[in-house]
Amino acid sequence: MRRKGLIYGMLIVLGLAAMASYMFNYQAAEDAELTGEVQQAEQDASGSGDSGGQTAGLEDEIARTKHLQEERKRIMDEMVSGGIAERIENPAGEPFVYVMEPFYRLTKSEQSSLLNVIWSYYITEDRNANVVTVYDNATGQEIGTYSQAGMKIGEE
């Protein structure tokens, strides 16, 4: 009887390990798609993308990644709850984010990645919301923007 219980216990552990492996692989696939969005944004910013087909390419990318909207929203909510941003809103098709001090401690790549998530979220729902304006929460001053061309913070 004890041996039978041990076998059942091992089967349960193996089943849980298989489920965990599946979830990690599923999350890795979603992360890869979000990474692809970031790489596309960086490519667009460097000018190595096809400028003639940007609109068609954008529509294709939006259609291809629309299923990521819940994940984008979750990341945006975590930015607010984690103290990176005070608020992220889109009144009248003009999205903005008020960033807090921890945002400045991120690398430029990390900042760009987070702003890309916000931009991707809003452009998917409203094609006119094509620029995210970034404000400093402490001063209320505009510090930059993020668009299909990439992040422009601290530039003239």
C-alpha angles and dihedrals in degrees: 000000000000091000091053090053090050091052092050090048091052091049091052092049091048091048092051091047091052091050092048091049091051092050092048091050091047091050091047090054091051091046089051090055091050089048088051089056090052092048090049090051091050091047091050090049092052091052095240092120125094103268094190092061098037095115094047090043091050092051090049091049092048092050092046095050102033090109088067093068094102091050091048090051090049091052091048091050089050090051088059097040091044094054098247093113132023094206141349116201144158110208114176094351094301106112120201141173129206106212126204133211096279089061090066091055091061120094117257088252092054091046090050092048093053093045089049090056090053093046092046091050094053099037089053091059099034122023090199091062090080100141129051111206115214120212132186107241094211097052102023088227123138108249101177150310142254123212141143086292089061137244121339109183123153093002126126 
